[in-house]
Amino acid sequence: MAKFILRRLGLLLLTMLIVSIAVFLITEAAPGNIARNVLGIHITAEQEASFLAQNGLDKPAYARFFYWLVGSDWRARRRIGLPVTQIATEEGFIEWWAVEEDTLVRWKLEGEDLVTQRRQADGTIKETVENERWQISDPAAEAARLQIYRRQIVENTALRETDRQAILAATDSILDILGQEGQSQEALAAALAGHESALEALMDPTISQAKDIFAQAARELSRDELYQAIVVFESLSDPAIYEAQVGELKSMARHLDKAADTLQEANPMLAATVREAGQTLDAGDISEAREILANAIPAVQDLSGDFATFIDALQVEDYEQAILVLQDLADPAKTPLDATRLVVMPKRLRDAGKQLKSVDAELGTALRQASENLTEGNTADARGHIALAAERMEEVVRLINVTEVAREARVIRHFWGVDIQNHGVLWEKGGEREAWQLIAGSGLVKTSGGPAEYIPLQKGLLRGDPGLSMRTQRPVADTIFRRLRNSIVLAGIAFVVVMPLALVLGLIAGLNEGRLIDRVLTIGGLITTVTPEFATGIFLILIFAQWLQLVPGATVFGEKAPWERLDMLVLPVLTLTLVELGYVLRITRASMVDVMKAPYIRTAVLKGLPYWRIVVKHAVRNALIAPITVIMLHVNWLLGGIVIVEVIFGYPGLGKYLLDSALFKDFNAIEAGAMILVAVAVGTQLLADIVYTFLNPRIRYA
C-alpha cells in the first residue's frame, strides 16, 4: 500500500506539471489583451508596453512559465546585489524589501532623486535621498553614445545658436572626463558634477509636462463642432467608410448638424450646405454627402482661421506649424478678420486659451484676451494679443527643445533596487526614458526617472506563491484559498446531504426493481438529472425567495465566512442536491440490480440465509464500489464544476473565481485554480482506491 500511495503522489506531481503547461499554452493561445482588460480599451501603445514590462508579460512564454513555477526573487537578488525578502504587513498586504545590513530597504524616485525607504522596528518607514547610489555602468559606452549625440545637437535646427553652444560646451567637457581611464565611481561623479549642473541650469523643470498638456489640449479642442465637421469629411474620403455601421453614419450626421448650428449666424448659406450634407449622410448616401462637403469644408476651415491645422499640429507635436497658424492670424495680410470670422473666432480662441493656460499662463491669457477683443470688434488689439500668444508659444517650445536636448546630454546612470510596487527595477537617470505606473486608487500615472527593466517579484508555485492576480492586483494565494474555503463549505454541505440520501434511495430502488417505488425514484431521479442547474436554481429562487420569501435568493457574504449566514446557503445547497441526487441514485440502483443478480447472491439465497443479511453482508458492499467511484469523481466536480450554481446565486466560490479569471485572461489565477483541482482529483481517486480495500477485501495494491 505504501508503494501504491507513493506512486500516486508521483502521478499527482506529473499530472500537475502537464496540466500547468497545458493551461499556460491554452491561455497564451486564447484571444484577448490583458493590458486592455486591466487599463481599458483607450490605453496608448506606450502605456500598454509599460504595463506588460512591469508585470513581466513582455518576456518569452517559456521564461514567464519558468518564473511562475520557481519564482523570480533569486534573479532579482543577483541583479540588486542584496538579499530580497517578502513580509506581510499588519494590514495584510504583501511587500518585498531588500536586506541591507539587517535593515529592510527599498527605493522610489521623486523626480530624479533616488529616495531610500528604511523600515524601522516599529513598522514605520524613514526616507532619505541617496543620489550617491547612482552608478555609471560603462563610461566608455556612455562616451560613445555622447559622441553620436553631439553630432545630433550640431544638426538640430530647432535650437537657437546660443543654446546650442552652451550645451555643446558642457558636452565636450563631459566627453573629456569620460575619456580618462581608471577613475572610481566617486571620482567620476565629482568630476562630472559641475558640467552636468551647467546642463541642468539650462533645463526648465516646470516645462517637463508641456508636451502632455499640449496633447491633452489638442484632445479637448478636437471636440469643437467645426473641427468635427472637417474630421467627418476626411472620414468620408476613406474607402473604409463604406463598411461603417448605420450608427456611425448617424453620429457623423449629428456632428454636421452641430457644425451647421455654429455656422448659422456667421454664414447661413454655408450652414445650409453643411446641414444638407448631414441629412444626406443620415439617409445613407455617403458619396453625395462627400461631394456636398467638398465645396463647403475649405470655407469652414478658412472661416475658423485654420483652427483645425492648429489642433492637428499640437497632436503630432509640430509646434512650429502651430506657431505659424497664430502668426498668420495676427497678420492682416494673411487673415482678414471680417464680420463672419468675428462670429466664429472668439469661441475658438477662448477654448484654446483655457486649455493652454496650464502650459504658460501668459499664453493662455493672451488668447483669452484676443477672444474678448474680437467679441468687442477690436481687431487691432486682438491681433496684438494673438501675436503675443505666438511669441509665448515660441518661448515655450524653445524651453521644451533645450530641456530635452540638455537632459539627454547628461551622463546616463543606473541603479538596481526594489521599488514600492514589489518589483526589482533597473532605474535610469539622465536619459529620456519615462514609464507608466499602475497606482492603486490613481490609475495609470506617468512617472519620470526611467525604469529601464522590471522583475516582478514572486516566490513561485513550488514555494507556495502563485503570483499576483492581474484582475484584482492582489496576491492570488490571498484570494483563492478563501474562495476554495467557500466552495468546500458549499460542496461539503451538499455532499453530506445528497450522497447518503442518494445511496439509500438508490439501494431501495435496486432492491425493489420493477415495483412502484422503483419507478417513482427512477423517474424522479431522471427529472432532476436532466434539468440544467441554471433552470433548477432560477426555479428555486422564484419559489422560495420571490414568492414565499423564506430565504435569500442571493449570497452576499462580503468578508464573512459562509457559515455565518446559513440562510443564504439553503438555495445553493438545494440546487446542488437536486442536480446530484438523481445521477448518484440511478448509478447506485443499477449497481444494486446487477449485484442482486450475481451467482453468489443466488447461492446465499439457496442456502437459506436471511434476506437482510444477504443484502447487508454481501450485496451492499459490492454494490457500493461503482457509486463510490462516481462520488469521488463528483467531489472534484463539486469544487470546480459548480460554477453555474455559484454564478446564479452570486456565491464567491472557486468556480466563479476561475470563470472570472478565464474571461479576464488572468493567467496566475487560472493556473493556481487548475493546480488545486488537479490535487483534489488525484487525491479523491486515491481515497476511493483505499476505500475499495475496505469494501472488498480481495482488492489489494502492491
Steps between C-alpha positions, in 0.01 A plus 500: 500500500783743583657451156159549339449830686849621402427415134176697519681799651754483218211484254351806669818704446530388138134577434531845656801579281327383181178683584688821589676493162173429319316779682785741429498419127122528479506834681772625266300394193172643629389832349506814709738765622554500875649850497179635348296289740674667794544855373213539253478510123626857468857444621782605272763267357755658738281431803434144389871428449582644845227289666623183330858571611401568862315168521763295317263438209755625248723200568496186280229248588742236628667754732167616643395140572837426660482807728141413596615152596829568686475872577696808397640628831827312447548683169431837663743417781780447245424830324458710814793347686297470821272231642130566447225388733122500518308625804132535592393834647254541785236597243550167322691631198800317355814712455844424361812662646874475452708410806795734559697456822203335672277791398208477257541756221331586174503799268287741304562797273385854561583682183858385447581462869552145624316469833588212732231366731614321815252299703539561872445244776159650582384471139544867413696603192783754491588665168830654392627627164806298393599607149852369562366151425474584129768320298650561155490147365747537212681836454642393162158407363356823635777699330419329170131586541575864573731525198210399276261725689737797462462478122123503544526817710702669224234405241200592719336795319244550777767636736608860517871548444569629852325198653684265264841637592427482874395134473796412276748658743371291790485187283861537385616534861306187597654307209850601614432370852349173376806443284728483805565143612528351847258730678288375788126560502542764773775688313309483173181633661693786664670598173170496307298689761582855387447441129176312552384783724556734206271281288240485776508881524384512137208267576164628618350243741156660469493438125538120524126440469444756223474239224239307694302818559518591131373151411220523756407845369484362146265222615270747672506750211429223249145485641430832329199482266681644198801274552269198521343598168846499341571160658173365356600616153841331532326181615267506200806510272623170647385192299444317829202728568283274284540229765376731777191407701180703476559632852840642402351684201224647715758617754691676222176659382439637850849657501418675172171629642684648800754664267213647297348648816837664579525643147140623480566852628830550318411356160142369452570370148803300617297371797224385263754313287651321801152416630404356162810281508396377845150412380643319197740304719217416742314351203802279427624670181873525577618605153249783470583626852870505414439700181291757686766539772783525246391854417410598857792374711770735359271792589443357848874466557569850371219645711647350818839657432657162416419386854498136386863528389589640844340198673661250263841661556467464878397135463809406296735728702564724198517809717663713231188455286276592795703819553471578128119478522500757782739726311274487193199593713690801630596612146227713326646413160451128554180481711244778461275509806168574327154489655456127447826415675407734786207266566695173483851580629437625858380162631791314334756738653332493840503118506864493391595747775317295760681180402848651453516706820648196679800514265559872539276744682591791266421284195156413634428859608601643162266264312209571734562875470505469122163324522354785703641759257338323204169479683517877547600549134847631592703312238821700541542413867392143426781462248746641751400245760512217245852611404592498871357148527718392208806648670420326829449171320834545325665544840325191640610294200855631538504389864364160403774452240779623727379292795474181293838543334680597823343208689629246248845663496556397862670174591249219546516326837335184622395338825351159580262486797161391633220749438184559704293307243677168574733500200867466459571810289789633295455878518660733249589863568608751241321352199162574350338182627165528679253236614137452594431363849170335600434664838212372714233767524665723237501282191782522248742780593793620291825508695848627415828347605493235237445145622692317228431142608260328739506170687158431658587338833344168599612178665341268245245223530754249633537725807130567536480833316291485179555870434289812467151507352486736204128546555503596869867605541508286814705186568316200358569295814314758714184461295497149364518321833213709633304413187601136541377509860166637384464231234598227747229620739237502227614172344547336841149578617358384168713186516389415855138548399486346156736204512348300790151583375584397142666177613208400722240582236707324234529189712124506568427534128744220412351263757151573367569472129184537291277601788317830542757648737776416251308672220435810710861533615642431153277749321553762772875452479490530121306828519744661744800375299393633159385839633789751454645653814408853393137399446483324837663796676274762341194284572594474867572876523156580358321268743688537828655848465249696292161340566532351849785730612633235735872530419726746312533452126865612489812443707662821621766417759756776458795400718287272715528122496209313336396330824425839651198528268362147472169631361683610187629146446157336486421558132852428363516175702149401393589566135811281523305232685235476230760496223715230659230290664355343188835413343650321804162337574480345152863379511442341841176339384662353189793366704265348760287333231812341345630376835164350599508293181852372565551120551637539853180681605287215360721253684448689826123496444502123429696447821210656685682804638273777625420758233622795709832323558543429128440866422712650777788251513537407134311727260543852634878493536553393139221720369666810649826464301359667185319780690812571707697552177233738371480681834875558510492636146219732603701638791723666240195614307342643813807720555571622148194409298232682698582825328146529360349472847753749638428748221121471540511569873804733490683257726869597546644156437788350306298425188381859458850627575647283224228603254564869563875442473465309172285773347760754613790283378651511849771236458624480860152449643404242235816298558459503879139386472595224257767370738248484785252308286768255384604438860138440600438269203803279563450511877137391483587213268769387742244514779256300288763229438563474874128476572473213248725288719253530789199426283661201329783323690609328179624834363865555588764742369863407467 
